[in-house]
Amino acid sequence: MIKPNPFTPKSGIEPKIFLNRTEEISLFLEKIKEAKAGLPSHYIINGEWGIGKTTLLN
């Protein structure tokens, strides 16, 4: 049986790794720290369908 590819959009499986997302993850964690310190701000993640926006936030 062929295993579903976690990097295929809508496969139902989330990837266990993120490649080249260090900067995005660091920025997101910084925004969380700022919000906890009472300095909330908007943070928008946009991009083409299937690039992993929702999975990154999850």
C-alpha positions in Angstrom: 0.0 0.0 0.0 1.3 3.4 -0.9 1.6 5.8 2.0 0.0 9.3 1.6 2.5 12.1 1.1 2.3 14.6 4.0 3.5 17.3 1.7 0.5 16.9 -0.6 -2.2 19.5 0.1 -5.4 18.0 1.6 -3.7 14.6 2.2 -5.0 14.7 5.8 -1.5 14.1 7.2 0.6 17.0 8.6 4.3 17.0 7.9 6.6 16.3 10.8 9.2 18.8 9.6 9.3 22.3 8.1 12.0 23.2 5.7 13.1 26.8 5.3 10.5 28.1 7.8 12.9 29.1 10.6 12.4 32.8 10.0 8.6 32.5 9.9 8.5 30.4 13.1 10.8 32.8 14.9 8.7 35.8 14.0 5.5 34.1 15.0 7.0 33.1 18.4 8.1 36.7 18.9 4.6 38.0 18.1 3.2 35.5 20.7 5.7 36.8 23.3 4.7 40.4 22.5 1.0 39.6 22.9 1.6 37.9 26.3 3.4 41.1 27.4 0.4 43.2 26.6 1.5 44.4 23.1 -0.8 42.6 20.7 -0.6 43.3 17.0 -2.0 41.8 13.8 0.0 39.1 12.1 -1.0 38.0 8.6 0.1 34.8 6.8 -0.8 34.8 3.2 0.3 32.9 0.2 -0.8 30.5 -2.5 -3.1 27.5 -1.8 -1.4 24.4 -0.5 1.9 25.9 0.7 1.3 25.0 4.4 0.0 28.2 6.0 -2.5 26.3 8.2 -0.1 23.5 9.0 2.5 26.0 10.0 0.1 27.7 12.5 -1.1 24.4 13.8 
